[in-house]
Amino acid sequence: MPFKRSLASYPGVPPTARSRPTLLHEGFALTPPTLTIVDRPASAASVTAPHTPGGGPRDRGSGEPKPYGRGSAEAAIAAAQDPQACRAELSKDIMAESTKGPAASRQKLWATLAVTAGWSDPFHLDPNMIFTVMGALKTGGYRSAQLYLDTAKNCHIALGQPWDCQLQQAYRSAVRSCKRGIGHPKQAAHLPLVQVAELLGDSALAPGGPTQPVSATILASWWLLREIEASRARRKHVTIEIATLKASWRLPSSKTDQAALGATRSHTCACSVHTKRLCPFHVLLEHLDRLPDGPEQLLFPAEDGLESTKKGWADTFEAIAKRLQLPTVHDNGARAYTGHSARVTGARFMAMRNIELWRIQLFGRWGSDVFLHYIQDAPVAQLDRLALESTAAMSVRKAQEELSTLQQRIKDCKATFMPPESQMLEDCEASVHLSVPDENLPGNYRLFYGFVSTTGALNVLVLATAVAQIALRPLE
């Protein structure tokens, strides 16, 4: 049966708005993805897995993968008897949990602005609507106006309406106008990790922030964690190997890891190069000792024992920055410390210590070069040594060439001069060393020959180790 939807069900659209039932594309009933979670609870079918052998239900907010299991044709056939439940089951995983709220908010504001401007159907886009709503967003100071237009575009297409060249031209023009002159995007600032390690205190520094904020910041920085990953981390995700002084952390999936494959990242003891308060292994070990036991115990709980919040992490980083007397806003007035500050801190800390960028990218699970925005100009701090390094490289090559020449001369000498007979050695009275210049050797070197004086006043040149030595010594 064809699936239809009225515009009145969109959040932000007044009940008086004109209804335009439209058949969806793709041949199945796919609702605009954000609409299934706005202002109404999920249906029972959407939270109850129909098939236990295939893995059963899971907490989609935790990032944990479903247990492995084979599919069941019987369960699929039974589920197909309730098409609405099937659509709900599919729709709730189209977006990550952390994306649904912001997407629904953008959709609601777009609808409100379009209806206020006189359009009864806010998601039947035309160039005039695009220019009007985007102009309102630009006037309101929205730096992310393009995200609002993208949301409206998705709804427009999901309702089966064409996206033609005229709309695409209006899209590009509107986005170009809204981006002109807005400056750099907000970038999370980093914390000086060495100074952070010197701070004391186990109490949370902000409401919703983690307890043990210093060790929490150090650990989140070493493992390059986003705030949401740190909030959901539990004891069962961490493995400590005392024998090898190694700590492994199984990181949950993220919104860019739809299959919930996750990743494991490890650090070993670094007390040989860092203080114990900065060593990732020992900081984690002491952090765990101060937490209650149990595999489900949160690693970074708030003071109420619940998960620390996104705002709590950002406020914690800002509080640490204030204790270190660092500025908390950028030059353009944007907030300096956000939930990604620990991730930025760790990436820059490694880059400043000449860790190869590809290794940082691999450890931090960045799938593209977007991580370069995190490290910013950290590698540039090492570029003042380029001239010195280039000179050193040339010197090494020159030394290698000279060494090769000297080795060849020694081989020639060994072939020319034979060790003396035993009778000759018995007549030796003394040995002297003469510096014999050789035009075939590099200018900074001379070949020292062992010269042996015999009773017969015969000077014999020998190369035997017991009688004479060949030494290569640079001239002073």
Rosetta blueprint (number, residue, H / E / L):
1 M L
2 P L
3 F L
4 K L
5 R L
6 S L
7 L H
8 A H
9 S H
10 Y L
11 P L
12 G L
13 V L
14 P L
15 P L
16 T L
17 A L
18 R L
19 S L
20 R L
21 P L
22 T L
23 L L
24 L L
25 H L
26 E L
27 G L
28 F L
29 A L
30 L L
31 T L
32 P L
33 P H
34 T H
35 L H
36 T H
37 I H
38 V L
39 D L
40 R L
41 P L
42 A L
43 S L
44 A H
45 A H
46 S H
47 V H
48 T L
49 A L
50 P L
51 H L
52 T L
53 P L
54 G L
55 G L
56 G L
57 P L
58 R L
59 D L
60 R L
61 G L
62 S L
63 G L
64 E L
65 P L
66 K L
67 P L
68 Y L
69 G L
70 R L
71 G L
72 S L
73 A H
74 E H
75 A H
76 A H
77 I H
78 A H
79 A H
80 A H
81 Q L
82 D L
83 P H
84 Q H
85 A H
86 C H
87 R H
88 A H
89 E H
90 L H
91 S H
92 K L
93 D L
94 I L
95 M L
96 A L
97 E H
98 S H
99 T H
100 K H
101 G H
102 P H
103 A H
104 A H
105 S H
106 R H
107 Q H
108 K H
109 L H
110 W H
111 A H
112 T H
113 L H
114 A H
115 V H
116 T H
117 A L
118 G L
119 W L
120 S L
121 D L
122 P L
123 F L
124 H L
125 L L
126 D L
127 P H
128 N H
129 M H
130 I H
131 F H
132 T H
133 V H
134 M H
135 G H
136 A H
137 L H
138 K H
139 T H
140 G L
141 G L
142 Y L
143 R L
144 S L
145 A H
146 Q H
147 L H
148 Y H
149 L H
150 D H
151 T H
152 A H
153 K H
154 N H
155 C H
156 H H
157 I H
158 A H
159 L L
160 G L
161 Q L
162 P L
163 W L
164 D L
165 C H
166 Q H
167 L H
168 Q H
169 Q H
170 A H
171 Y H
172 R H
173 S H
174 A H
175 V H
176 R H
177 S H
178 C H
179 K H
180 R L
181 G L
182 I L
183 G L
184 H L
185 P L
186 K L
187 Q L
188 A L
189 A L
190 H L
191 L L
192 P L
193 L H
194 V H
195 Q H
196 V H
197 A L
198 E L
199 L L
200 L L
201 G L
202 D L
203 S L
204 A L
205 L L
206 A L
207 P L
208 G L
209 G L
210 P L
211 T L
212 Q L
213 P H
214 V H
215 S H
216 A H
217 T H
218 I H
219 L H
220 A H
221 S H
222 W H
223 W L
224 L L
225 L L
226 R L
227 E H
228 I H
229 E H
230 A H
231 S H
232 R H
233 A L
234 R E
235 R H
236 K H
237 H H
238 V E
239 T E
240 I E
241 E E
242 I L
243 A L
244 T L
245 L L
246 K E
247 A E
248 S E
249 W E
250 R E
251 L E
252 P L
253 S L
254 S L
255 K L
256 T L
257 D L
258 Q L
259 A L
260 A L
261 L L
262 G L
263 A E
264 T E
265 R E
266 S E
267 H E
268 T E
269 C L
270 A L
271 C L
272 S L
273 V L
274 H L
275 T L
276 K L
277 R L
278 L L
279 C L
280 P H
281 F H
282 H H
283 V H
284 L H
285 L H
286 E H
287 H H
288 L H
289 D H
290 R L
291 L L
292 P L
293 D L
294 G L
295 P L
296 E L
297 Q L
298 L E
299 L L
300 F L
301 P E
302 A L
303 E L
304 D L
305 G L
306 L L
307 E E
308 S L
309 T L
310 K H
311 K H
312 G H
313 W H
314 A H
315 D H
316 T H
317 F H
318 E H
319 A H
320 I H
321 A H
322 K H
323 R H
324 L L
325 Q L
326 L L
327 P L
328 T L
329 V E
330 H L
331 D L
332 N L
333 G L
334 A L
335 R E
336 A L
337 Y L
338 T L
339 G L
340 H L
341 S H
342 A H
343 R H
344 V H
345 T H
346 G H
347 A H
348 R H
349 F H
350 M H
351 A H
352 M H
353 R L
354 N L
355 I L
356 E L
357 L H
358 W H
359 R H
360 I H
361 Q H
362 L H
363 F H
364 G L
365 R L
366 W L
367 G L
368 S L
369 D H
370 V H
371 F H
372 L H
373 H H
374 Y H
375 I H
376 Q L
377 D L
378 A H
379 P H
380 V H
381 A H
382 Q H
383 L H
384 D H
385 R H
386 L H
387 A H
388 L H
389 E H
390 S H
391 T H
392 A H
393 A H
394 M H
395 S H
396 V H
397 R H
398 K H
399 A H
400 Q H
401 E H
402 E H
403 L H
404 S H
405 T H
406 L H
407 Q H
408 Q H
409 R H
410 I H
411 K H
412 D H
413 C H
414 K H
415 A H
416 T H
417 F L
418 M L
419 P L
420 P L
421 E L
422 S H
423 Q H
424 M H
425 L H
426 E H
427 D L
428 C E
429 E E
430 A E
431 S E
432 V E
433 H E
434 L E
435 S E
436 V E
437 P L
438 D L
439 E L
440 N L
441 L L
442 P L
443 G L
444 N L
445 Y E
446 R E
447 L E
448 F E
449 Y E
450 G E
451 F E
452 V E
453 S E
454 T E
455 T L
456 G L
457 A L
458 L L
459 N E
460 V E
461 L E
462 V L
463 L L
464 A L
465 T L
466 A L
467 V L
468 A L
469 Q L
470 I L
471 A E
472 L E
473 R E
474 P E
475 L L
476 E L
